[in-house]
Amino acid sequence: MKLPSVKFLSDEHGAVTLDWVVLTASIVALGVGAIALLVNINTDMGVKIGNSLSGAEVVTVDLLPKTSSTGND
């Protein structure tokens, strides 16, 4: 008869569960790292675009004919 501790250590039920936990934790960690990297890159790009647009000159183009505001043409 085996001792309970030896029986517990030699039992492999649940080893697959541990593999899935480690695999899932690794995937989540990679995802969080990728999101953090992309947020940082997008923030920098947004600041650059905002700086470029803040110095841009807006030109008004009138292509429609002028109409009277009274409605009596």
KEKE-3310 file (N, C-alpha, C; in steps of 0.2 Angstrom, whole numbers, plus 5000, padded with zeros to 4 digits):
npx = (5004:5003:5009:4999:5005:5014:5006:4998:5008:5012:5001:4993:4982:4975:4986:4985:4977:4984:4994:4986:4982:4995:4998:4987:4989:5001:4997:4988:4997:5005:4996:4992:5004:5006:4995:4998:5010:5005:4996:5004:5012:5001:4997:5008:5008:4996:4998:5008:5001:4991:4999:5003:4991:4987:4994:4990:4982:4966:4956:4943:4931:4920:4908:4895:4881:4877:4862:4847:4842:4828:4820:4812:4815)
npy = (4994:5011:5026:5040:5053:5049:5043:5054:5063:5055:5054:5059:5066:5080:5087:5091:5101:5110:5113:5120:5131:5138:5140:5148:5159:5164:5168:5178:5187:5191:5197:5208:5215:5218:5226:5237:5242:5246:5256:5266:5269:5273:5285:5293:5295:5301:5313:5319:5321:5330:5341:5344:5347:5358:5369:5371:5379:5385:5385:5393:5388:5394:5387:5387:5396:5413:5416:5425:5431:5433:5426:5430:5429)
npz = (5000:4995:5002:5006:5002:4992:4983:4979:4973:4962:4955:4940:4936:4931:4927:4914:4915:4922:4912:4903:4911:4912:4899:4895:4904:4899:4886:4889:4895:4885:4877:4884:4885:4871:4869:4878:4872:4859:4863:4868:4856:4848:4855:4854:4840:4838:4845:4837:4825:4829:4833:4820:4813:4821:4817:4804:4790:4787:4773:4765:4753:4742:4733:4730:4722:4727:4736:4739:4755:4758:4750:4740:4725)
capx = (5000:5007:5008:4995:5009:5017:5000:4996:5013:5012:4994:4994:4976:4975:4992:4983:4974:4990:4997:4981:4983:5001:4997:4982:4992:5006:4994:4986:5003:5008:4991:4993:5010:5005:4991:5002:5014:5001:4993:5010:5013:4996:4997:5013:5006:4991:5001:5011:4995:4988:5003:5003:4985:4986:4997:4987:4978:4960:4954:4936:4930:4913:4906:4888:4879:4874:4855:4844:4839:4821:4816:4809:4820)
capy = (5000:5017:5032:5045:5058:5046:5042:5061:5065:5051:5055:5064:5069:5088:5089:5094:5108:5115:5115:5125:5137:5141:5142:5154:5165:5166:5172:5184:5192:5193:5202:5214:5218:5221:5232:5242:5244:5249:5262:5270:5271:5277:5291:5297:5297:5306:5320:5322:5323:5335:5346:5346:5350:5364:5374:5371:5385:5383:5389:5393:5388:5395:5385:5388:5403:5417:5417:5431:5428:5435:5421:5433:5429)
capz = (5000:4995:5007:5003:4999:4986:4978:4977:4969:4956:4951:4934:4934:4933:4924:4908:4918:4924:4906:4900:4915:4910:4892:4895:4907:4894:4880:4892:4897:4878:4874:4888:4883:4865:4870:4881:4866:4854:4866:4868:4849:4845:4858:4851:4833:4839:4847:4831:4820:4832:4832:4813:4812:4824:4813:4797:4788:4784:4767:4764:4746:4740:4726:4728:4721:4732:4736:4744:4762:4758:4747:4734:4719)
cpx = (5004:5005:5004:4999:5012:5012:4998:5002:5014:5006:4995:4987:4976:4981:4990:4980:4979:4993:4992:4981:4989:5001:4992:4985:4997:5003:4991:4991:5005:5002:4991:4999:5010:5000:4994:5007:5011:4998:4998:5012:5008:4995:5002:5011:5000:4993:5005:5006:4992:4992:5003:4997:4984:4989:4995:4982:4972:4958:4947:4935:4922:4912:4899:4886:4876:4866:4853:4841:4831:4817:4812:4814:4817)
cpy = (5006:5022:5037:5051:5055:5045:5049:5063:5061:5051:5061:5067:5076:5091:5093:5101:5113:5117:5121:5131:5141:5144:5148:5160:5168:5170:5178:5189:5195:5198:5208:5218:5221:5227:5238:5246:5248:5256:5267:5273:5275:5284:5296:5300:5302:5313:5323:5324:5329:5342:5349:5350:5357:5370:5375:5377:5382:5388:5388:5393:5389:5393:5386:5395:5406:5417:5422:5427:5429:5429:5424:5434:5432)
cpz = (5000:5000:5003:4999:4992:4981:4975:4972:4962:4952:4946:4932:4936:4930:4918:4910:4919:4917:4903:4904:4913:4903:4891:4898:4902:4888:4883:4893:4890:4876:4878:4886:4876:4865:4873:4876:4861:4857:4866:4861:4846:4849:4855:4844:4834:4841:4841:4826:4823:4832:4824:4811:4815:4821:4806:4796:4785:4779:4766:4756:4745:4733:4725:4727:4727:4731:4741:4750:4762:4755:4741:4728:4713)
residu = (MET:LYS:LEU:PRO:SER:VAL:LYS:PHE:LEU:SER:ASP:GLU:HIS:GLY:ALA:VAL:THR:LEU:ASP:TRP:VAL:VAL:LEU:THR:ALA:SER:ILE:VAL:ALA:LEU:GLY:VAL:GLY:ALA:ILE:ALA:LEU:LEU:VAL:ASN:ILE:ASN:THR:ASP:MET:GLY:VAL:LYS:ILE:GLY:ASN:SER:LEU:SER:GLY:ALA:GLU:VAL:VAL:THR:VAL:ASP:LEU:LEU:PRO:LYS:THR:SER:SER:THR:GLY:ASN:ASP)
# end
